[in-house]
Each structure stands twice: as C-alpha cells, then as structure tokens.
Amino acid sequence: MRTRPEGADLLQAAQVLLRERLLGDLPQHRRHEALMICNAMKIAARQLRFGEQPQREELHSLLALLQEERVGLLAGNRLLAMRLREGFGDPGQSAREQVLAHLRSSVGQAVAESSPDYLKQ
C-alpha cells in the first residue's frame, strides 16, 4: 500500500531542498552539477505525473506511421529516423502529414516534460 507523498512529490521536495537550502553551501565548481540534478529531478517528477500514457500514445502513433506491428518505442524511433533520412515524409510523399502530426505530438510531449515553460511562450 502506497501512502502520501507519492514519488513525484518526493522528487519535487528533494529538488526544492537541494536548490533552496544546499546549493548555496556548495563550492562554486559544484553548483552547475547540482542545478543539473535539480533539473533532472523536475523532469522525472513530471514524467511520473504524466504516467505511461504518453509513451503508449507515441508507440501507437509510431506503429501506425511505420505500418509495423512488433517494434518497441526505441527501435521504432530509430526506424523512423532511418526512413526519414531516406525521404519518408518529404514534401510530396503520401505519409508527410502523418509524419508531421506524429513528430509534433511526440516532440510536444517531450517539451512538456523537459521544459514546460517553453510551451507558455
């Protein structure tokens, strides 16, 4: 049985503590590393809050786009990259709109997780 706080809340509390209480006590040459850790913790907390649904949606879109039935997310993205280098989705290609929709969606989700303030601009 899980109780409060949840993992995302714990990560958020830890990164706030690191940034607000500990960062100032670190030697200057370690502060950048600590800020990178804070950023990683914020991304991990956002990913926990989003859950696995964005990955399932990306994989579903990728499988439809590639017309593949059995490929994982990482392998599917590698296959898509290879096909894009070969011209799949170039102007005039029948899959272009589907490729653009998939890329907008998956990149939008990645930005929402890693840098949500960018989307507010």
Secondary structure as a PSIPRED ss2 file (coil, helix, strand):
# PSIPRED VFORMAT (PSIPRED V4.0)

   1 M C   1.000  0.000  0.000
   2 R C   1.000  0.000  0.000
   3 T C   1.000  0.000  0.000
   4 R C   1.000  0.000  0.000
   5 P C   1.000  0.000  0.000
   6 E C   1.000  0.000  0.000
   7 G H   0.000  1.000  0.000
   8 A H   0.000  1.000  0.000
   9 D H   0.000  1.000  0.000
  10 L H   0.000  1.000  0.000
  11 L H   0.000  1.000  0.000
  12 Q H   0.000  1.000  0.000
  13 A H   0.000  1.000  0.000
  14 A H   0.000  1.000  0.000
  15 Q H   0.000  1.000  0.000
  16 V H   0.000  1.000  0.000
  17 L H   0.000  1.000  0.000
  18 L H   0.000  1.000  0.000
  19 R H   0.000  1.000  0.000
  20 E H   0.000  1.000  0.000
  21 R H   0.000  1.000  0.000
  22 L H   0.000  1.000  0.000
  23 L H   0.000  1.000  0.000
  24 G H   0.000  1.000  0.000
  25 D H   0.000  1.000  0.000
  26 L C   1.000  0.000  0.000
  27 P C   1.000  0.000  0.000
  28 Q H   0.000  1.000  0.000
  29 H H   0.000  1.000  0.000
  30 R H   0.000  1.000  0.000
  31 R H   0.000  1.000  0.000
  32 H H   0.000  1.000  0.000
  33 E H   0.000  1.000  0.000
  34 A H   0.000  1.000  0.000
  35 L H   0.000  1.000  0.000
  36 M H   0.000  1.000  0.000
  37 I H   0.000  1.000  0.000
  38 C H   0.000  1.000  0.000
  39 N H   0.000  1.000  0.000
  40 A H   0.000  1.000  0.000
  41 M H   0.000  1.000  0.000
  42 K H   0.000  1.000  0.000
  43 I H   0.000  1.000  0.000
  44 A H   0.000  1.000  0.000
  45 A H   0.000  1.000  0.000
  46 R H   0.000  1.000  0.000
  47 Q H   0.000  1.000  0.000
  48 L H   0.000  1.000  0.000
  49 R H   0.000  1.000  0.000
  50 F H   0.000  1.000  0.000
  51 G C   1.000  0.000  0.000
  52 E C   1.000  0.000  0.000
  53 Q H   0.000  1.000  0.000
  54 P H   0.000  1.000  0.000
  55 Q H   0.000  1.000  0.000
  56 R H   0.000  1.000  0.000
  57 E H   0.000  1.000  0.000
  58 E H   0.000  1.000  0.000
  59 L H   0.000  1.000  0.000
  60 H H   0.000  1.000  0.000
  61 S H   0.000  1.000  0.000
  62 L H   0.000  1.000  0.000
  63 L H   0.000  1.000  0.000
  64 A H   0.000  1.000  0.000
  65 L H   0.000  1.000  0.000
  66 L H   0.000  1.000  0.000
  67 Q C   1.000  0.000  0.000
  68 E C   1.000  0.000  0.000
  69 E C   1.000  0.000  0.000
  70 R C   1.000  0.000  0.000
  71 V C   1.000  0.000  0.000
  72 G C   1.000  0.000  0.000
  73 L H   0.000  1.000  0.000
  74 L H   0.000  1.000  0.000
  75 A H   0.000  1.000  0.000
  76 G H   0.000  1.000  0.000
  77 N H   0.000  1.000  0.000
  78 R H   0.000  1.000  0.000
  79 L H   0.000  1.000  0.000
  80 L H   0.000  1.000  0.000
  81 A H   0.000  1.000  0.000
  82 M H   0.000  1.000  0.000
  83 R H   0.000  1.000  0.000
  84 L H   0.000  1.000  0.000
  85 R H   0.000  1.000  0.000
  86 E C   1.000  0.000  0.000
  87 G C   1.000  0.000  0.000
  88 F C   1.000  0.000  0.000
  89 G C   1.000  0.000  0.000
  90 D C   1.000  0.000  0.000
  91 P C   1.000  0.000  0.000
  92 G C   1.000  0.000  0.000
  93 Q C   1.000  0.000  0.000
  94 S C   1.000  0.000  0.000
  95 A C   1.000  0.000  0.000
  96 R H   0.000  1.000  0.000
  97 E H   0.000  1.000  0.000
  98 Q H   0.000  1.000  0.000
  99 V H   0.000  1.000  0.000
 100 L H   0.000  1.000  0.000
 101 A H   0.000  1.000  0.000
 102 H H   0.000  1.000  0.000
 103 L H   0.000  1.000  0.000
 104 R H   0.000  1.000  0.000
 105 S H   0.000  1.000  0.000
 106 S H   0.000  1.000  0.000
 107 V H   0.000  1.000  0.000
 108 G H   0.000  1.000  0.000
 109 Q H   0.000  1.000  0.000
 110 A H   0.000  1.000  0.000
 111 V H   0.000  1.000  0.000
 112 A H   0.000  1.000  0.000
 113 E H   0.000  1.000  0.000
 114 S H   0.000  1.000  0.000
 115 S C   1.000  0.000  0.000
 116 P H   0.000  1.000  0.000
 117 D H   0.000  1.000  0.000
 118 Y H   0.000  1.000  0.000
 119 L H   0.000  1.000  0.000
 120 K C   1.000  0.000  0.000
 121 Q C   1.000  0.000  0.000
